[in-house]
Amino acid sequence: MAAVQLEVKPEAMVQVRRLMAGQTSGVAVRVYAQPGGGGCCGGGSAVQFGMAFAKPRRDDEVVAIDGFSVIVDPSSIPFVNGAVIDYVESIEESGFKITNPTLPEPDAAGLQGGCNSCGSNAENGGGCGCGD
């Protein structure tokens, strides 16, 4: 299997290094993905990303990035491969932001989410079972 490809923007690198300064040795940045984020349907390809400090496990992919390591668990690799990690500060949002331009956009069911949102869209997970 080819190594996981990640892009870490300069501002994100600065913030990761700042946070890593307080960590014990052997700790890396874990990037993980949770697919199927749209309400009770979880339809589409909506993926939620997260980050945490952790020590690598035996089956993790470890990616060295300019002075620190990023670890990715096997189930997250398909979603994290090709991701871009940035750090943003604006009125709308503040913090690390992970996007993956290589993933398809979520379909209408995955975007809308919530109960009864996908009942008419059977090919995308119709019939949520939320009180119908």
PASEBA-1860 file (N, C-alpha, C; in nm, 3 decimals):
! residues 132
1> MAAVQLEV> 0.085/-0.119/0.000/0.000/0.000/0.000/0.089/0.124/0.000 ~ 0.053/0.221/-0.080/0.128/0.346/-0.087/0.107/0.426/0.041 ~ 0.204/0.508/0.073/0.196/0.591/0.194/0.082/0.692/0.183 ~ 0.026/0.728/0.297/-0.079/0.828/0.302/-0.020/0.963/0.263 ~ -0.090/1.034/0.175/-0.049/1.167/0.132/-0.130/1.272/0.208 ~ -0.061/1.365/0.272/-0.124/1.474/0.346/-0.055/1.605/0.313 ~ -0.132/1.713/0.312/-0.073/1.845/0.301/-0.104/1.919/0.431 ~ -0.002/1.971/0.494/-0.020/2.049/0.615/0.022/2.192/0.582
9> KPEAMVQV> -0.074/2.282/0.588/-0.049/2.423/0.558/0.044/2.484/0.664 ~ 0.119/2.589/0.626/0.216/2.649/0.718/0.159/2.691/0.854 ~ 0.042/2.754/0.857/-0.016/2.796/0.985/-0.052/2.676/1.072 ~ -0.097/2.567/1.011/-0.127/2.446/1.087/0.002/2.387/1.145 ~ 0.111/2.390/1.069/0.239/2.341/1.119/0.283/2.419/1.242 ~ 0.269/2.551/1.237/0.307/2.636/1.351/0.226/2.596/1.474 ~ 0.096/2.579/1.458/0.009/2.546/1.572/0.037/2.406/1.625 ~ 0.061/2.309/1.536/0.092/2.172/1.581/0.222/2.173/1.661
17> RRLMAGQT> 0.323/2.240/1.609/0.451/2.246/1.681/0.435/2.311/1.819 ~ 0.355/2.415/1.826/0.331/2.482/1.954/0.265/2.386/2.053 ~ 0.166/2.312/2.007/0.096/2.217/2.094/0.182/2.096/2.128 ~ 0.266/2.053/2.035/0.352/1.937/2.058/0.456/1.965/2.167 ~ 0.491/2.092/2.186/0.593/2.127/2.285/0.556/2.080/2.425 ~ 0.427/2.068/2.454/0.382/2.026/2.586/0.357/1.876/2.598 ~ 0.386/1.799/2.496/0.356/1.656/2.496/0.479/1.574/2.534 ~ 0.456/1.453/2.583/0.564/1.362/2.616/0.624/1.303/2.488
25> SGVAVRVY> 0.743/1.248/2.498/0.807/1.191/2.380/0.730/1.069/2.330 ~ 0.737/1.045/2.202/0.667/0.933/2.141/0.524/0.963/2.102 ~ 0.477/1.083/2.134/0.340/1.122/2.101/0.340/1.188/1.963 ~ 0.236/1.158/1.887/0.221/1.215/1.753/0.079/1.270/1.740 ~ 0.051/1.328/1.626/-0.083/1.381/1.599/-0.161/1.274/1.524 ~ -0.270/1.226/1.585/-0.357/1.129/1.517/-0.462/1.206/1.440 ~ -0.476/1.175/1.311/-0.582/1.230/1.228/-0.675/1.115/1.196 ~ -0.803/1.133/1.223/-0.898/1.025/1.200/-1.021/1.078/1.126
33> AQPGGGGC> -1.096/0.985/1.070/-1.215/1.020/0.994/-1.332/0.935/1.039 ~ -1.447/0.997/1.043/-1.571/0.926/1.075/-1.666/0.950/0.959 ~ -1.683/0.849/0.872/-1.770/0.866/0.756/-1.917/0.867/0.792 ~ -1.996/0.923/0.701/-2.142/0.918/0.713/-2.198/1.015/0.813 ~ -2.165/1.143/0.804/-2.210/1.242/0.901/-2.347/1.296/0.877 ~ -2.444/1.257/0.807/-2.565/1.338/0.788/-2.683/1.292/0.869 ~ -2.706/1.345/0.985/-2.824/1.314/1.066/-2.840/1.165/1.089 ~ -2.966/1.118/1.100/-2.987/0.975/1.126/-2.963/0.893/1.000
41> CGGGSAVQ> -2.958/0.956/0.884/-2.934/0.881/0.761/-2.788/0.847/0.743 ~ -2.702/0.944/0.770/-2.561/0.922/0.747/-2.531/0.899/0.601 ~ -2.618/0.944/0.513/-2.603/0.920/0.371/-2.492/1.001/0.310 ~ -2.472/0.982/0.183/-2.371/1.057/0.111/-2.232/1.019/0.154 ~ -2.139/1.103/0.120/-2.001/1.075/0.156/-1.952/1.175/0.259 ~ -2.044/1.233/0.335/-2.004/1.329/0.437/-1.908/1.261/0.534 ~ -1.795/1.325/0.557/-1.694/1.271/0.646/-1.658/1.378/0.748 ~ -1.652/1.339/0.874/-1.608/1.431/0.977/-1.467/1.389/1.018
49> FGMAFAKP> -1.377/1.486/1.022/-1.239/1.460/1.058/-1.213/1.508/1.200 ~ -1.113/1.449/1.262/-1.072/1.491/1.395/-0.923/1.472/1.414 ~ -0.871/1.536/1.518/-0.730/1.525/1.552/-0.717/1.507/1.702 ~ -0.612/1.435/1.742/-0.583/1.416/1.884/-0.436/1.378/1.898 ~ -0.383/1.393/2.018/-0.249/1.345/2.044/-0.258/1.200/2.086 ~ -0.168/1.117/2.036/-0.172/0.975/2.067/-0.036/0.912/2.034 ~ -0.018/0.792/2.085/0.100/0.713/2.046/0.055/0.616/1.937 ~ 0.140/0.592/1.840/0.102/0.502/1.730/0.079/0.359/1.778
57> RRDDEVVA> -0.017/0.294/1.716/-0.042/0.151/1.738/0.025/0.075/1.624 ~ 0.036/-0.054/1.641/0.107/-0.138/1.545/0.053/-0.126/1.402 ~ -0.078/-0.116/1.384/-0.136/-0.116/1.250/-0.157/0.025/1.192 ~ -0.114/0.129/1.264/-0.129/0.266/1.215/-0.028/0.297/1.104 ~ -0.067/0.386/1.016/0.024/0.445/0.917/0.084/0.568/0.984 ~ 0.216/0.581/0.979/0.284/0.697/1.037/0.346/0.778/0.924 ~ 0.311/0.907/0.918/0.360/0.996/0.814/0.446/1.103/0.882 ~ 0.573/1.112/0.842/0.662/1.215/0.895/0.641/1.344/0.816
65> IDGFSVIV> 0.613/1.452/0.889/0.588/1.581/0.824/0.671/1.687/0.894 ~ 0.781/1.724/0.835/0.861/1.839/0.877/0.875/1.855/1.028 ~ 0.928/1.753/1.094/0.957/1.765/1.237/0.857/1.703/1.331 ~ 0.747/1.652/1.283/0.652/1.580/1.368/0.590/1.467/1.288 ~ 0.519/1.378/1.357/0.456/1.265/1.290/0.305/1.275/1.298 ~ 0.240/1.230/1.192/0.094/1.219/1.187/0.063/1.070/1.176 ~ -0.028/1.022/1.260/-0.067/0.881/1.255/-0.211/0.870/1.209 ~ -0.235/0.767/1.128/-0.368/0.744/1.072/-0.402/0.596/1.089
73> DPSSIPFV> -0.518/0.567/1.147/-0.559/0.427/1.164/-0.606/0.370/1.031 ~ -0.599/0.239/1.014/-0.633/0.177/0.885/-0.771/0.212/0.831 ~ -0.872/0.223/0.917/-1.007/0.252/0.867/-1.022/0.397/0.820 ~ -0.934/0.486/0.866/-0.941/0.627/0.825/-0.859/0.657/0.700 ~ -0.767/0.568/0.663/-0.677/0.594/0.550/-0.750/0.635/0.422 ~ -0.856/0.565/0.380/-0.922/0.605/0.254/-0.978/0.747/0.256 ~ -1.013/0.797/0.374/-1.073/0.930/0.386/-0.967/1.038/0.409 ~ -0.858/1.000/0.478/-0.753/1.096/0.512/-0.653/1.113/0.398
81> NGAVIDYV> -0.635/1.008/0.317/-0.539/1.016/0.207/-0.578/1.128/0.111 ~ -0.489/1.226/0.092/-0.517/1.341/0.006/-0.573/1.460/0.082 ~ -0.584/1.450/0.214/-0.643/1.558/0.294/-0.548/1.676/0.309 ~ -0.607/1.791/0.339/-0.534/1.914/0.364/-0.568/1.958/0.506 ~ -0.464/1.980/0.587/-0.484/2.026/0.724/-0.443/2.173/0.729 ~ -0.534/2.257/0.775/-0.507/2.399/0.784/-0.546/2.447/0.923 ~ -0.506/2.567/0.957/-0.548/2.630/1.081/-0.608/2.763/1.042 ~ -0.732/2.786/1.083/-0.802/2.909/1.043/-0.846/2.988/1.167
89> ESIEESGF> -0.847/3.118/1.152/-0.901/3.206/1.255/-0.982/3.313/1.184 ~ -1.113/3.306/1.203/-1.202/3.405/1.145/-1.323/3.419/1.236 ~ -1.413/3.506/1.200/-1.535/3.524/1.279/-1.619/3.396/1.276 ~ -1.621/3.327/1.162/-1.704/3.208/1.146/-1.647/3.084/1.214 ~ -1.514/3.071/1.214/-1.454/2.949/1.269/-1.312/2.976/1.316 ~ -1.267/2.892/1.407/-1.132/2.904/1.458/-1.082/2.765/1.495 ~ -0.962/2.732/1.450/-0.904/2.604/1.485/-0.856/2.528/1.363 ~ -0.821/2.403/1.386/-0.776/2.319/1.277/-0.894/2.285/1.185
97> KITNPTLP> -0.867/2.284/1.058/-0.970/2.250/0.959/-0.909/2.147/0.864 ~ -0.975/2.033/0.855/-0.928/1.926/0.766/-1.030/1.909/0.655 ~ -0.983/1.915/0.533/-1.067/1.892/0.416/-0.998/1.790/0.328 ~ -1.075/1.724/0.244/-1.015/1.632/0.149/-1.081/1.654/0.013 ~ -1.013/1.727/-0.074/-1.070/1.757/-0.206/-1.081/1.635/-0.296 ~ -1.022/1.522/-0.256/-1.029/1.402/-0.340/-1.157/1.322/-0.314 ~ -1.229/1.354/-0.208/-1.353/1.281/-0.177/-1.469/1.343/-0.254 ~ -1.567/1.262/-0.296/-1.684/1.318/-0.364/-1.767/1.401/-0.267
105> EPDAAGLQ> -1.840/1.496/-0.323/-1.929/1.579/-0.242/-2.044/1.494/-0.190 ~ -2.097/1.524/-0.068/-2.212/1.449/-0.018/-2.333/1.472/-0.105 ~ -2.418/1.369/-0.114/-2.542/1.385/-0.191/-2.645/1.462/-0.108 ~ -2.760/1.487/-0.164/-2.862/1.568/-0.097/-2.904/1.508/0.037 ~ -2.915/1.376/0.045/-2.956/1.313/0.171/-2.851/1.336/0.278 ~ -2.725/1.322/0.242/-2.619/1.342/0.340/-2.606/1.486/0.384 ~ -2.634/1.579/0.294/-2.625/1.720/0.329/-2.737/1.763/0.421 ~ -2.861/1.722/0.389/-2.974/1.769/0.466/-2.981/1.700/0.602
113> GGCNSCGS> -2.966/1.569/0.605/-2.966/1.497/0.731/-3.098/1.509/0.805 ~ -3.102/1.454/0.925/-3.221/1.464/1.008/-3.326/1.361/0.970 ~ -3.423/1.343/1.058/-3.528/1.244/1.036/-3.615/1.281/0.917 ~ -3.658/1.181/0.845/-3.744/1.192/0.729/-3.679/1.264/0.611 ~ -3.551/1.297/0.619/-3.489/1.370/0.510/-3.453/1.279/0.393 ~ -3.440/1.151/0.418/-3.397/1.067/0.307/-3.501/0.963/0.270 ~ -3.618/0.970/0.326/-3.720/0.869/0.297/-3.760/0.864/0.151 ~ -3.752/0.977/0.080/-3.791/0.978/-0.060/-3.672/0.954/-0.152
121> NAENGGGC> -3.557/0.927/-0.095/-3.436/0.911/-0.173/-3.379/0.773/-0.145 ~ -3.451/0.669/-0.185/-3.419/0.532/-0.147/-3.278/0.490/-0.186 ~ -3.230/0.532/-0.302/-3.096/0.488/-0.342/-2.985/0.549/-0.256 ~ -3.020/0.650/-0.176/-2.921/0.713/-0.087/-2.957/0.689/0.059 ~ -3.015/0.575/0.089/-3.043/0.541/0.229/-3.183/0.574/0.273 ~ -3.279/0.574/0.183/-3.417/0.610/0.214/-3.473/0.529/0.329 ~ -3.566/0.587/0.400/-3.630/0.518/0.513/-3.541/0.516/0.636 ~ -3.522/0.630/0.697/-3.434/0.639/0.814/-3.483/0.558/0.932
129> GCGD> -3.611/0.541/0.943/-3.664/0.472/1.060/-3.672/0.563/1.181 ~ -3.681/0.692/1.160/-3.688/0.787/1.271/-3.833/0.820/1.303 ~ -3.902/0.728/1.358/-4.038/0.755/1.402/-4.142/0.746/1.292 ~ -4.107/0.692/1.173/-4.207/0.678/1.067/-4.292/0.557/1.096
END
